[in-house]
Amino acid sequence: IRAGDVVVGLPSNGLHTNGYTLARKVLFDRLKLKPDARVEGLKLPLGEELLRVHRNYRATLDRLDASVLKGIAHITGGGLVDNLPRILPETCDAVIDTSAWKVPAIFRIIEKGGNVDREEMYQVFNMGIGMTLVVASDDAKRVIAQTRGRRIGKIERGTGVVRLQFA
């Protein structure tokens, strides 16, 4: 992984088993919602939304030529902020454009309903990106087409951290 590489994000389909303590506190304690509540913006009742089965990325990754992948980070507890640095060299940062994808409604509801700081949201939850792939710039378009992912950032010289850019 080096400066100039591209970060490709693969979408999540929900919380992916992470952040449930905060989600429950906001949704059930603070907002007083019930599991069967129909919440604007959610396709399913709240309880079903929270229990969506974690997306499995295996089939997506199997379609790729492994030689194009410089790094893969599964975005679990700790969000992009804590998971992506695990694959970065100490001399590079991942600069993430948070406007590059639409954050799913469940995360917006938690953020607004709990008055949760945006930085904390990106450290607790996947915010709609369940896995990241780092690839060379020349391979990015092909990888995005093969995975139905999207370009969410780039690698720059740095100190091994994630820098979130908010619109």
Secondary structure in CASP SS format (residue, H / E / C, confidence):
PFRMAT SS
TARGET T0000
AUTHOR 0000-0000-0000
METHOD secondary structure of the structure
MODEL  1
I C 1.00
R C 1.00
A C 1.00
G C 1.00
D C 1.00
V E 1.00
V E 1.00
V E 1.00
G E 1.00
L E 1.00
P E 1.00
S C 1.00
N C 1.00
G C 1.00
L C 1.00
H C 1.00
T C 1.00
N C 1.00
G C 1.00
Y H 1.00
T H 1.00
L H 1.00
A H 1.00
R H 1.00
K H 1.00
V H 1.00
L H 1.00
F H 1.00
D H 1.00
R H 1.00
L C 1.00
K C 1.00
L C 1.00
K C 1.00
P C 1.00
D C 1.00
A C 1.00
R C 1.00
V C 1.00
E C 1.00
G C 1.00
L C 1.00
K C 1.00
L C 1.00
P C 1.00
L H 1.00
G H 1.00
E H 1.00
E H 1.00
L H 1.00
L C 1.00
R C 1.00
V C 1.00
H C 1.00
R C 1.00
N C 1.00
Y C 1.00
R H 1.00
A H 1.00
T H 1.00
L H 1.00
D H 1.00
R C 1.00
L C 1.00
D C 1.00
A H 1.00
S H 1.00
V H 1.00
L E 1.00
K E 1.00
G E 1.00
I E 1.00
A E 1.00
H E 1.00
I C 1.00
T C 1.00
G C 1.00
G C 1.00
G H 1.00
L H 1.00
V H 1.00
D H 1.00
N H 1.00
L H 1.00
P H 1.00
R H 1.00
I H 1.00
L C 1.00
P C 1.00
E C 1.00
T C 1.00
C E 1.00
D E 1.00
A E 1.00
V E 1.00
I E 1.00
D E 1.00
T H 1.00
S H 1.00
A H 1.00
W C 1.00
K C 1.00
V C 1.00
P C 1.00
A H 1.00
I H 1.00
F H 1.00
R H 1.00
I H 1.00
I H 1.00
E H 1.00
K H 1.00
G H 1.00
G C 1.00
N C 1.00
V C 1.00
D C 1.00
R H 1.00
E H 1.00
E H 1.00
M H 1.00
Y H 1.00
Q H 1.00
V H 1.00
F C 1.00
N C 1.00
M C 1.00
G C 1.00
I E 1.00
G E 1.00
M E 1.00
T E 1.00
L E 1.00
V E 1.00
V E 1.00
A C 1.00
S H 1.00
D H 1.00
D H 1.00
A H 1.00
K H 1.00
R H 1.00
V H 1.00
I H 1.00
A H 1.00
Q H 1.00
T H 1.00
R C 1.00
G C 1.00
R E 1.00
R E 1.00
I E 1.00
G E 1.00
K E 1.00
I E 1.00
E E 1.00
R E 1.00
G C 1.00
T C 1.00
G C 1.00
V C 1.00
V E 1.00
R E 1.00
L E 1.00
Q E 1.00
F C 1.00
A C 1.00
END
